[in-house]
Amino acid sequence: AVVSTQSTGGYIHSCPTNLGTGMRASVHIDLPGWTKEGGNKLQERCEQLNLQPRGTRGESGGQTGITYDISNKHRLGYSEVELVQCMIDGVNRLFLDDLMLQKKHNLF
């Protein structure tokens, strides 16, 4: 979709989520507890933490195994530092939650 046009700059094409910093910071992390929990539990928790879980095969590649690609959900209206810090804080929280879930499901 055309987002903007100018006589001097021409057309600007972009997905609106990539405007602004457009920064997506991500980490691959093993989350066996969340995997065992099943359903949409990880998705729901990530929503609370302003994160986005994906499989390691990308946005449309699906989830396999216990490894997830976790990234910041927001792309607009925040500085690079805020976006990266959100991802770091959220992944740390998911990891601590996962340790409790591993214990709950007797995974260690």
HELIX and SHEET records of a PDB file:
HELIX    1   1 PRO A   16  ASN A   18  5                                   3    
HELIX    2   2 PRO A   32  GLU A   37  1                                   6    
HELIX    3   3 LYS A   41  GLN A   48  1                                   8    
HELIX    4   4 GLU A   80  LYS A  104  1                                  25    
SHEET    1   A 2 VAL A   2  GLN A   6  0                                        
SHEET    2   A 2 GLY A  10  HIS A  13 -1                                        
SHEET    1   B 3 SER A  26  ASP A  30  0                                        
SHEET    2   B 3 THR A  67  ASN A  72 -1                                        
SHEET    3   B 3 LEU A  51  GLY A  55 -1                                        
END                                                                             
